[in-house]
Amino acid sequence: MPPHKTTSLITGATAGIGHEYAVQLAARGDDLVLVARDAARLEQVAEELRRAHQVDVEVLVADLTDRADLARVEARLADRDHPVDLLVNNAGFGLKKRFLDNTADEETAMLEVLVTAVLRLSHAALGAMAERGHGGIINVSSVAAFLPRGSYSAAKAWVNSFSEWAHLEYASRGVKVMALCPGFTKTEFHERMQVKRGDGLMWLDVGFLVSTSLKDFEKGRVYSIPGAQYKAVRALTSVVPNRVLRLTQSMGRK
């Protein structure tokens, strides 16, 4: 029998970190399932990757705040006849304003993408992967998870905690789970939030970020924190009081 070809499913795959995952995974020969809301952009990215890397690329148009759309992605992950070997939970959602300046519905929509979708897609993927005895999940979290920065940080702290637990729970069944904790990264994410993007020391190149995370994942690490500057930030959060860390609240909002 020919060797099994790896298939990776990526949410939020048309821009930023998700798009870079698609490029790097296709370059290593993975077939792809790309998930995003914009059908035209999905098809464009898929065709570019097919031509550049001669891989199969499926597209799933889905809004992860819509439970019916989310269920279709869950079903694809649970498909035993067309297994997904790697799930990258990358879809992002950010709110520029502070908690009370957003509506409760806006805050809930963010949690639907950052927490509920991660939970449900992981549940679907883990069931199939644990049954087969191999597979992996990369959950894109944030360095913000280690800082008191409102509901976004709280959501990412959940992602970290969930990922660490799943890593410990399912490693014995052949499934690797890792949380990627990026700092500020040069992508469209901040532009979509109408936040100024920087170019200084604290801003990471997306190619470096993704390649580092994939190396960390292969090593079986539970956390990937690319960049010495963000490893230092993580170390500081364990010794600096939260009342001081709260001063970071306005970073990345201007």
PECOR-V113982 format. One record per pair of residues at least 24 apart in sequence whose ideal C-beta (glycine too) atoms are under 10 Angstrom apart, sorted by the first residue. I is the first residue (numbers start at 1). GAP is how many residues later the second one is. D is the distance in Angstrom with one decimal. If there is no record, write none. Layout:
<<I & GAP & D> <I & GAP & D>>
This chain:
<<4 & 79 & 8.4> <4 & 81 & 8.0> <4 & 130 & 9.3> <5 & 24 & 7.2> <5 & 25 & 7.6> <5 & 26 & 5.9> <5 & 50 & 8.6> <5 & 51 & 8.5> <5 & 80 & 8.9> <6 & 24 & 4.7> <6 & 25 & 7.2> <6 & 26 & 9.8> <6 & 49 & 10.0> <6 & 77 & 9.5> <6 & 78 & 9.2> <6 & 79 & 4.6> <6 & 80 & 6.7> <6 & 129 & 9.8> <6 & 130 & 9.8> <7 & 24 & 4.6> <7 & 25 & 7.2> <7 & 26 & 6.6> <7 & 48 & 9.4> <7 & 49 & 8.1> <7 & 51 & 8.7> <7 & 75 & 7.4> <7 & 76 & 6.7> <7 & 77 & 5.3> <7 & 78 & 5.5> <7 & 79 & 7.6> <8 & 24 & 5.7> <8 & 25 & 7.3> <8 & 26 & 9.4> <8 & 47 & 9.8> <8 & 76 & 7.1> <8 & 77 & 6.6> <8 & 78 & 4.1> <8 & 79 & 7.6> <8 & 80 & 6.5> <8 & 128 & 9.1> <8 & 130 & 9.3> <9 & 24 & 4.1> <9 & 25 & 7.9> <9 & 26 & 6.7> <9 & 49 & 8.6> <9 & 51 & 8.2> <9 & 64 & 7.7> <9 & 67 & 6.8> <9 & 68 & 6.3> <9 & 75 & 4.7> <9 & 76 & 8.9> <9 & 77 & 7.3> <9 & 78 & 5.3> <9 & 79 & 7.0> <9 & 80 & 9.3> <9 & 112 & 8.3> <9 & 116 & 7.9> <9 & 128 & 9.9> <10 & 24 & 5.9> <10 & 25 & 6.7> <10 & 26 & 8.8> <10 & 76 & 8.6> <10 & 77 & 8.1> <10 & 78 & 4.4> <10 & 79 & 8.7> <10 & 80 & 5.9> <10 & 81 & 9.0> <10 & 128 & 9.2> <10 & 130 & 9.8> <11 & 24 & 4.5> <11 & 25 & 7.4> <11 & 49 & 9.0> <11 & 51 & 8.1> <11 & 53 & 6.7> <11 & 59 & 9.8> <11 & 62 & 7.3> <11 & 76 & 8.3> <11 & 77 & 6.9> <11 & 78 & 5.9> <11 & 79 & 5.4> <11 & 80 & 4.0> <11 & 81 & 9.1> <11 & 102 & 8.8> <11 & 106 & 7.1> <11 & 107 & 8.9> <11 & 110 & 7.1> <11 & 129 & 8.9> <12 & 24 & 6.1> <12 & 25 & 8.9> <12 & 52 & 8.4> <12 & 76 & 8.7> <12 & 77 & 8.7> <12 & 78 & 4.5> <12 & 79 & 3.6> <12 & 80 & 5.7> <12 & 81 & 9.1> <12 & 101 & 8.6> <12 & 105 & 9.9> <12 & 128 & 8.1> <12 & 177 & 9.3> <13 & 28 & 9.5> <13 & 29 & 7.3> <13 & 32 & 6.8> <13 & 33 & 8.9> <13 & 36 & 9.6> <13 & 44 & 9.6> <13 & 46 & 8.7> <13 & 47 & 9.3> <13 & 75 & 8.2> <13 & 77 & 7.3> <13 & 78 & 8.6> <14 & 24 & 5.9> <14 & 25 & 9.9> <14 & 26 & 9.5> <14 & 27 & 4.5> <14 & 28 & 5.8> <14 & 29 & 9.7> <14 & 30 & 8.0> <14 & 31 & 5.2> <14 & 32 & 9.3> <14 & 45 & 9.6> <14 & 174 & 9.4> <15 & 26 & 7.8> <15 & 30 & 8.7> <15 & 77 & 9.1> <15 & 172 & 6.8> <15 & 173 & 4.7> <15 & 174 & 7.9> <15 & 176 & 9.6> <15 & 177 & 8.3> <16 & 74 & 8.1> <16 & 76 & 7.2> <16 & 124 & 9.7> <16 & 166 & 10.0> <16 & 169 & 7.4> <16 & 170 & 9.0> <16 & 171 & 3.3> <16 & 172 & 5.3> <16 & 173 & 5.3> <16 & 174 & 9.5> <16 & 175 & 9.6> <16 & 176 & 8.9> <16 & 190 & 6.7> <16 & 193 & 9.9> <17 & 71 & 8.7> <17 & 73 & 5.6> <17 & 75 & 7.7> <17 & 123 & 6.1> <17 & 163 & 8.2> <17 & 165 & 6.9> <17 & 168 & 6.5> <17 & 170 & 6.0> <17 & 171 & 9.9> <17 & 172 & 7.8> <17 & 187 & 10.0> <17 & 189 & 6.0> <17 & 192 & 6.7> <17 & 193 & 6.5> <17 & 196 & 8.9> <18 & 27 & 9.6> <18 & 70 & 7.0> <18 & 71 & 9.7> <18 & 72 & 4.1> <18 & 73 & 7.1> <18 & 74 & 8.0> <18 & 122 & 7.9> <18 & 169 & 9.0> <18 & 171 & 10.0> <18 & 188 & 9.9> <18 & 192 & 9.4> <19 & 26 & 6.5> <19 & 29 & 9.9> <19 & 30 & 9.6> <19 & 71 & 9.2> <19 & 168 & 8.4> <19 & 169 & 9.0> <19 & 187 & 8.3> <19 & 191 & 9.5> <20 & 70 & 9.5> <20 & 165 & 9.3> <20 & 167 & 8.1> <20 & 185 & 9.5> <20 & 186 & 4.7> <20 & 187 & 6.1> <20 & 188 & 9.7> <20 & 189 & 7.4> <20 & 190 & 4.5> <20 & 191 & 8.7> <20 & 193 & 9.8> <21 & 65 & 9.2> <21 & 67 & 5.2> <21 & 69 & 6.4> <21 & 117 & 7.9> <21 & 119 & 8.7> <21 & 159 & 9.6> <21 & 185 & 9.5> <21 & 188 & 9.7> <21 & 189 & 5.5> <21 & 192 & 8.4> <21 & 193 & 8.2> <22 & 24 & 8.7> <22 & 26 & 9.4> <22 & 27 & 6.2> <22 & 31 & 9.8> <22 & 33 & 9.9> <22 & 35 & 8.2> <22 & 66 & 8.8> <22 & 68 & 9.6> <22 & 188 & 9.6> <23 & 25 & 8.9> <23 & 26 & 7.1> <23 & 29 & 8.2> <23 & 30 & 8.4> <23 & 183 & 9.6> <23 & 184 & 8.4> <23 & 187 & 8.2> <24 & 182 & 9.9> <24 & 183 & 7.7> <24 & 186 & 5.4> <24 & 187 & 6.3> <24 & 189 & 9.5> <24 & 190 & 6.6> <25 & 24 & 9.2> <25 & 28 & 9.2> <25 & 30 & 8.6> <25 & 61 & 7.4> <25 & 63 & 8.1> <25 & 185 & 8.9> <25 & 189 & 8.0> <26 & 24 & 8.5> <26 & 26 & 7.1> <26 & 27 & 4.1> <26 & 28 & 9.0> <26 & 29 & 5.0> <26 & 30 & 9.8> <26 & 31 & 7.5> <27 & 25 & 8.0> <27 & 26 & 5.8> <27 & 28 & 9.0> <28 & 25 & 8.7> <28 & 27 & 9.5> <28 & 186 & 8.4> <29 & 24 & 7.4> <29 & 25 & 8.7> <29 & 26 & 6.6> <30 & 25 & 6.6> <30 & 26 & 9.5> <30 & 27 & 9.8> <30 & 55 & 7.9> <30 & 56 & 7.3> <31 & 24 & 5.2> <31 & 25 & 4.2> <31 & 26 & 7.1> <31 & 27 & 7.9> <31 & 51 & 9.7> <31 & 53 & 9.6> <31 & 54 & 9.3> <32 & 24 & 7.4> <32 & 25 & 4.7> <32 & 26 & 7.0> <32 & 27 & 9.0> <32 & 52 & 9.9> <32 & 54 & 9.8> <32 & 56 & 10.0> <33 & 24 & 7.8> <33 & 25 & 4.5> <33 & 26 & 7.7> <33 & 27 & 6.3> <33 & 40 & 8.6> <33 & 43 & 6.2> <33 & 44 & 8.6> <33 & 46 & 9.9> <33 & 49 & 8.9> <33 & 51 & 6.5> <33 & 54 & 9.3> <34 & 24 & 7.1> <34 & 25 & 5.3> <34 & 26 & 7.1> <34 & 27 & 9.6> <35 & 24 & 7.9> <35 & 25 & 4.7> <35 & 26 & 8.0> <35 & 27 & 5.4> <35 & 28 & 10.0> <35 & 29 & 7.9> <35 & 34 & 9.1> <35 & 35 & 9.7> <35 & 37 & 9.2> <35 & 38 & 5.6> <35 & 41 & 8.5> <35 & 53 & 9.6> <35 & 54 & 9.9> <35 & 55 & 9.1> <35 & 56 & 7.3> <35 & 82 & 9.7> <35 & 86 & 9.0> <36 & 24 & 8.2> <36 & 25 & 7.2> <36 & 26 & 7.5> <36 & 27 & 9.1> <36 & 28 & 9.4> <36 & 54 & 9.9> <36 & 55 & 7.8> <37 & 24 & 6.8> <37 & 25 & 7.0> <37 & 26 & 4.9> <37 & 27 & 8.2> <37 & 28 & 9.3> <37 & 29 & 9.3> <37 & 32 & 8.5> <37 & 54 & 9.0> <58 & 24 & 8.8> <62 & 29 & 9.1> <62 & 55 & 9.4> <63 & 28 & 9.6> <63 & 46 & 9.8> <63 & 49 & 9.6> <63 & 50 & 9.1> <64 & 25 & 9.6> <64 & 27 & 5.4> <64 & 29 & 8.5> <64 & 45 & 9.6> <64 & 48 & 6.7> <64 & 49 & 5.0> <64 & 50 & 9.4> <64 & 52 & 8.1> <64 & 53 & 4.2> <64 & 54 & 9.3> <64 & 56 & 9.0> <64 & 57 & 8.4> <65 & 26 & 9.7> <65 & 28 & 8.3> <65 & 43 & 8.7> <65 & 44 & 5.1> <65 & 45 & 8.9> <65 & 46 & 9.5> <65 & 47 & 4.5> <65 & 48 & 6.1> <65 & 51 & 8.6> <65 & 52 & 8.1> <66 & 46 & 8.8> <67 & 45 & 8.5> <67 & 49 & 8.7> <67 & 50 & 9.8> <67 & 53 & 8.7> <69 & 48 & 9.8> <70 & 42 & 8.3> <70 & 43 & 9.5> <70 & 46 & 7.8> <70 & 47 & 5.9> <70 & 50 & 6.0> <70 & 51 & 7.6> <70 & 54 & 9.7> <71 & 49 & 8.2> <71 & 53 & 9.2> <73 & 44 & 8.1> <73 & 47 & 8.5> <73 & 48 & 6.1> <73 & 51 & 7.9> <73 & 52 & 9.9> <74 & 43 & 9.4> <74 & 46 & 5.7> <74 & 47 & 6.2> <74 & 48 & 9.8> <74 & 49 & 7.6> <74 & 50 & 4.0> <74 & 51 & 8.6> <74 & 53 & 9.8> <75 & 49 & 7.5> <76 & 45 & 9.5> <76 & 48 & 8.2> <76 & 49 & 9.7> <77 & 43 & 9.4> <77 & 44 & 6.1> <77 & 45 & 8.8> <77 & 46 & 8.9> <77 & 47 & 4.1> <77 & 48 & 4.5> <77 & 49 & 9.1> <77 & 50 & 8.5> <77 & 51 & 6.6> <77 & 52 & 8.9> <77 & 58 & 9.8> <77 & 60 & 9.8> <78 & 43 & 9.9> <78 & 45 & 9.0> <78 & 46 & 4.5> <78 & 47 & 7.7> <78 & 48 & 9.9> <78 & 49 & 6.3> <78 & 50 & 5.4> <78 & 53 & 9.9> <79 & 45 & 9.3> <79 & 49 & 7.5> <80 & 47 & 9.6> <80 & 48 & 6.1> <80 & 51 & 7.6> <80 & 52 & 8.1> <83 & 42 & 9.7> <83 & 45 & 6.3> <83 & 46 & 8.1> <83 & 48 & 9.6> <83 & 49 & 6.4> <83 & 51 & 9.2> <83 & 52 & 7.7> <84 & 37 & 10.0> <84 & 40 & 9.1> <84 & 41 & 6.4> <84 & 44 & 7.3> <84 & 45 & 8.1> <84 & 51 & 7.5> <84 & 52 & 9.9> <84 & 53 & 9.8> <85 & 40 & 9.6> <85 & 43 & 9.9> <85 & 44 & 7.8> <85 & 47 & 8.8> <85 & 49 & 7.2> <85 & 50 & 5.5> <85 & 51 & 7.0> <86 & 39 & 8.9> <86 & 43 & 9.3> <86 & 49 & 7.0> <86 & 50 & 5.0> <86 & 51 & 7.4> <86 & 52 & 7.1> <86 & 90 & 9.1> <86 & 128 & 9.6> <86 & 131 & 8.4> <87 & 31 & 9.6> <87 & 34 & 6.3> <87 & 35 & 7.1> <87 & 37 & 8.6> <87 & 38 & 4.4> <87 & 39 & 8.8> <87 & 41 & 9.9> <87 & 42 & 8.4> <87 & 48 & 7.8> <87 & 49 & 7.5> <87 & 50 & 4.7> <87 & 51 & 7.4> <87 & 52 & 8.6> <87 & 90 & 9.4> <88 & 33 & 9.9> <88 & 48 & 9.3> <88 & 49 & 7.8> <88 & 50 & 4.9> <88 & 51 & 8.2> <88 & 52 & 7.0> <88 & 92 & 8.8> <88 & 122 & 9.5> <88 & 125 & 9.3> <88 & 126 & 9.9> <88 & 129 & 9.8> <89 & 24 & 9.7> <89 & 25 & 9.2> <89 & 28 & 7.1> <89 & 29 & 4.7> <89 & 30 & 9.4> <89 & 32 & 5.9> <89 & 33 & 6.8> <89 & 36 & 8.9> <89 & 48 & 6.8> <89 & 49 & 7.1> <89 & 50 & 4.7> <89 & 51 & 6.3> <89 & 52 & 9.2> <89 & 70 & 7.9> <89 & 74 & 9.2> <89 & 90 & 9.7> <89 & 91 & 9.6> <90 & 28 & 9.8> <90 & 48 & 7.9> <90 & 49 & 8.5> <90 & 50 & 4.4> <90 & 90 & 8.6> <90 & 120 & 9.8> <91 & 26 & 6.4> <91 & 27 & 8.6> <91 & 30 & 9.2> <91 & 49 & 8.3> <92 & 48 & 7.4> <92 & 50 & 9.2> <92 & 60 & 10.0> <92 & 95 & 8.8> <92 & 96 & 9.6> <92 & 97 & 5.6> <92 & 100 & 8.5> <92 & 101 & 9.5> <93 & 24 & 9.3> <93 & 59 & 8.4> <93 & 62 & 8.6> <93 & 96 & 9.5> <93 & 99 & 9.7> <93 & 100 & 9.5> <94 & 48 & 9.7> <94 & 50 & 9.9> <94 & 58 & 6.5> <94 & 95 & 6.4> <94 & 96 & 7.9> <94 & 98 & 7.5> <94 & 99 & 4.7> <94 & 101 & 8.0> <94 & 158 & 8.9> <94 & 159 & 9.6> <95 & 55 & 8.5> <95 & 56 & 7.9> <95 & 57 & 7.0> <95 & 98 & 7.4> <95 & 158 & 9.6> <96 & 94 & 9.2> <96 & 96 & 9.7> <96 & 97 & 4.8> <96 & 98 & 6.1> <96 & 99 & 5.8> <96 & 156 & 9.2> <96 & 157 & 5.9> <96 & 158 & 9.1> <97 & 53 & 9.8> <97 & 96 & 9.6> <97 & 156 & 8.2> <98 & 51 & 9.9> <98 & 52 & 6.6> <98 & 53 & 9.5> <98 & 151 & 7.8> <98 & 152 & 9.2> <98 & 155 & 8.3> <99 & 51 & 5.3> <99 & 52 & 5.8> <99 & 53 & 9.4> <99 & 55 & 9.9> <102 & 48 & 9.5> <102 & 49 & 8.4> <106 & 45 & 10.0> <107 & 43 & 9.3> <107 & 44 & 5.7> <107 & 45 & 9.5> <107 & 48 & 9.7> <108 & 43 & 9.7> <110 & 41 & 6.8> <110 & 42 & 6.9> <110 & 45 & 6.8> <111 & 40 & 7.2> <111 & 41 & 9.6> <111 & 43 & 8.8> <111 & 44 & 5.9> <111 & 47 & 8.9> <113 & 42 & 8.8> <114 & 25 & 9.9> <114 & 26 & 9.5> <114 & 27 & 9.0> <114 & 28 & 9.3> <114 & 37 & 9.1> <114 & 38 & 7.5> <114 & 40 & 9.4> <114 & 41 & 4.0> <114 & 42 & 6.9> <114 & 44 & 7.9> <114 & 45 & 6.9> <115 & 39 & 9.1> <115 & 40 & 5.2> <115 & 41 & 9.1> <115 & 43 & 5.4> <115 & 44 & 7.3> <115 & 47 & 8.5> <116 & 39 & 9.8> <118 & 37 & 8.9> <118 & 40 & 8.2> <118 & 41 & 5.9> <118 & 44 & 7.1> <118 & 45 & 8.7> <119 & 39 & 8.7> <119 & 40 & 9.4> <119 & 43 & 7.1> <122 & 37 & 9.8> <122 & 40 & 7.4> <122 & 41 & 8.6> <122 & 44 & 6.7> <122 & 48 & 10.0> <122 & 55 & 7.8> <123 & 43 & 9.9> <125 & 50 & 8.5> <125 & 52 & 9.6> <126 & 40 & 6.9> <126 & 43 & 8.8> <126 & 44 & 6.2> <126 & 47 & 8.8> <126 & 49 & 6.4> <126 & 51 & 8.1> <128 & 47 & 9.8> <129 & 41 & 7.6> <129 & 44 & 7.9> <129 & 45 & 7.4> <129 & 46 & 4.7> <129 & 47 & 9.3> <129 & 48 & 9.6> <130 & 39 & 9.3> <130 & 40 & 5.8> <130 & 42 & 9.6> <130 & 43 & 4.4> <130 & 44 & 7.5> <130 & 45 & 5.7> <131 & 42 & 8.6> <131 & 44 & 10.0> <132 & 41 & 9.2> <132 & 42 & 7.6> <132 & 43 & 8.9> <133 & 40 & 6.4> <133 & 41 & 4.2> <133 & 42 & 8.3> <134 & 39 & 8.8> <134 & 40 & 4.4> <134 & 41 & 7.0> <134 & 42 & 8.9> <135 & 35 & 8.8> <135 & 38 & 9.2> <135 & 39 & 7.1> <135 & 40 & 5.0> <135 & 41 & 7.7> <135 & 42 & 9.4> <136 & 31 & 10.0> <136 & 34 & 9.7> <136 & 38 & 9.2> <136 & 39 & 6.4> <136 & 40 & 4.2> <136 & 41 & 7.0> <136 & 42 & 7.6> <136 & 81 & 6.6> <136 & 82 & 9.3> <136 & 84 & 9.5> <137 & 26 & 7.7> <137 & 29 & 7.1> <137 & 30 & 9.0> <137 & 33 & 8.9> <137 & 38 & 7.3> <137 & 39 & 7.5> <137 & 40 & 4.7> <137 & 41 & 7.4> <137 & 42 & 9.5> <137 & 80 & 9.4> <138 & 25 & 8.7> <138 & 38 & 8.8> <138 & 39 & 8.0> <138 & 40 & 5.3> <138 & 41 & 7.9> <138 & 42 & 5.8> <138 & 72 & 9.6> <138 & 75 & 6.6> <138 & 76 & 8.2> <138 & 78 & 9.3> <138 & 79 & 5.9> <138 & 86 & 8.1> <139 & 24 & 4.8> <139 & 27 & 8.6> <139 & 28 & 10.0> <139 & 38 & 7.2> <139 & 39 & 7.2> <139 & 40 & 5.1> <139 & 41 & 7.1> <139 & 42 & 9.7> <140 & 38 & 10.0> <140 & 39 & 8.0> <140 & 40 & 5.1> <140 & 41 & 8.6> <140 & 42 & 7.1> <140 & 69 & 9.7> <140 & 70 & 9.8> <140 & 73 & 8.5> <140 & 84 & 9.8> <141 & 37 & 9.5> <141 & 38 & 4.5> <141 & 39 & 6.2> <141 & 40 & 5.0> <141 & 41 & 8.0> <141 & 82 & 8.4> <141 & 83 & 9.4> <141 & 84 & 9.7> <142 & 37 & 9.2> <142 & 38 & 8.7> <142 & 39 & 5.8> <142 & 40 & 6.1> <142 & 41 & 7.9> <142 & 42 & 9.8> <142 & 43 & 9.7> <142 & 88 & 10.0> <143 & 38 & 5.0> <143 & 39 & 6.7> <143 & 40 & 4.7> <143 & 41 & 8.6> <143 & 59 & 9.9> <143 & 82 & 6.8> <143 & 83 & 9.8> <143 & 84 & 9.1> <143 & 86 & 9.7> <143 & 87 & 5.2> <143 & 88 & 9.5> <143 & 90 & 5.8> <143 & 91 & 6.7> <143 & 94 & 8.5> <143 & 105 & 10.0> <144 & 37 & 8.4> <144 & 38 & 9.3> <144 & 39 & 8.6> <144 & 40 & 9.9> <144 & 104 & 8.5> <144 & 107 & 9.2> <144 & 108 & 8.4> <145 & 34 & 7.9> <145 & 36 & 6.3> <145 & 78 & 9.8> <145 & 89 & 9.5> <145 & 92 & 9.4> <146 & 35 & 7.6> <146 & 79 & 9.2> <146 & 84 & 9.6> <146 & 87 & 7.4> <146 & 88 & 5.7> <146 & 89 & 9.7> <146 & 90 & 9.0> <146 & 91 & 4.2> <146 & 92 & 8.1> <146 & 99 & 8.4> <147 & 86 & 8.2> <147 & 87 & 9.7> <147 & 89 & 9.8> <147 & 90 & 6.3> <147 & 93 & 9.7> <147 & 95 & 8.7> <147 & 98 & 5.4> <147 & 99 & 8.3> <147 & 100 & 9.9> <147 & 101 & 5.3> <147 & 102 & 8.5> <147 & 104 & 8.9> <148 & 89 & 9.4> <148 & 94 & 5.2> <148 & 95 & 8.7> <148 & 96 & 9.8> <148 & 97 & 5.6> <148 & 98 & 5.0> <148 & 99 & 9.7> <148 & 100 & 7.9> <148 & 101 & 7.6> <149 & 96 & 8.6> <149 & 97 & 8.2> <149 & 99 & 6.3> <149 & 100 & 5.8> <149 & 101 & 9.3> <149 & 102 & 8.1> <149 & 103 & 8.7> <149 & 104 & 9.4> <150 & 96 & 9.9> <150 & 99 & 7.1> <152 & 100 & 9.9> <153 & 92 & 10.0> <153 & 95 & 9.4> <153 & 96 & 9.4> <156 & 25 & 7.9> <160 & 62 & 9.1> <160 & 63 & 7.5> <163 & 59 & 6.8> <163 & 60 & 8.0> <164 & 58 & 5.4> <164 & 59 & 7.7> <165 & 57 & 9.7> <166 & 56 & 9.2> <167 & 53 & 8.5> <167 & 54 & 8.8> <167 & 55 & 4.4> <167 & 56 & 9.1> <168 & 54 & 7.9> <171 & 49 & 7.7> <171 & 51 & 9.3> <176 & 41 & 6.6> <176 & 42 & 8.7> <176 & 43 & 9.6> <176 & 44 & 5.9> <176 & 45 & 9.0> <176 & 46 & 8.9> <177 & 40 & 9.4> <177 & 43 & 10.0> <177 & 45 & 7.4> <178 & 35 & 7.5> <178 & 36 & 9.8> <178 & 38 & 6.6> <178 & 39 & 5.0> <178 & 40 & 9.8> <178 & 41 & 9.4> <178 & 42 & 8.2> <178 & 43 & 6.0> <178 & 44 & 5.9> <178 & 45 & 6.9> <178 & 46 & 6.0> <179 & 34 & 9.7> <179 & 42 & 9.4> <179 & 43 & 6.8> <179 & 44 & 5.4> <179 & 45 & 7.3> <179 & 46 & 9.2> <180 & 29 & 7.8> <180 & 30 & 8.5> <180 & 32 & 8.8> <180 & 33 & 4.6> <180 & 34 & 9.5> <180 & 36 & 7.9> <180 & 37 & 8.3> <180 & 41 & 9.9> <180 & 43 & 8.0> <180 & 44 & 4.7> <180 & 45 & 8.2> <180 & 46 & 7.8> <181 & 32 & 9.3> <181 & 42 & 6.2> <181 & 43 & 6.8> <181 & 44 & 4.8> <181 & 45 & 8.4> <181 & 49 & 7.3> <181 & 50 & 9.8> <181 & 52 & 9.6> <181 & 53 & 7.4> <182 & 24 & 8.8> <182 & 27 & 5.6> <182 & 28 & 9.4> <182 & 30 & 9.8> <182 & 31 & 8.4> <182 & 42 & 8.8> <182 & 43 & 8.2> <182 & 44 & 6.8> <182 & 45 & 8.4> <182 & 48 & 7.7> <183 & 26 & 8.8> <183 & 42 & 8.1> <183 & 43 & 8.0> <183 & 44 & 6.2> <183 & 46 & 7.0> <183 & 47 & 4.1> <183 & 48 & 9.8> <183 & 50 & 6.9> <183 & 51 & 9.5> <183 & 69 & 9.5> <184 & 43 & 9.6> <184 & 45 & 9.7> <184 & 46 & 8.9> <184 & 67 & 8.3> <184 & 68 & 6.3> <185 & 24 & 5.6> <185 & 25 & 9.5> <185 & 41 & 8.9> <185 & 42 & 9.5> <189 & 63 & 9.9> <190 & 62 & 7.0> <190 & 63 & 9.6> <190 & 64 & 9.9> <193 & 59 & 8.7> <193 & 60 & 8.4> <194 & 59 & 10.0> <195 & 57 & 6.2> <195 & 58 & 6.1> <195 & 59 & 6.6> <196 & 56 & 8.9> <196 & 57 & 9.3> <196 & 58 & 5.5> <197 & 55 & 9.4> <198 & 54 & 8.7> <198 & 56 & 9.7> <201 & 26 & 9.3> <201 & 28 & 6.2> <202 & 25 & 8.5> <202 & 27 & 6.1> <202 & 28 & 8.1> <202 & 31 & 8.8> <202 & 49 & 8.8> <202 & 50 & 9.3> <203 & 24 & 9.6> <203 & 26 & 9.7> <204 & 25 & 8.6> <204 & 26 & 7.7>>
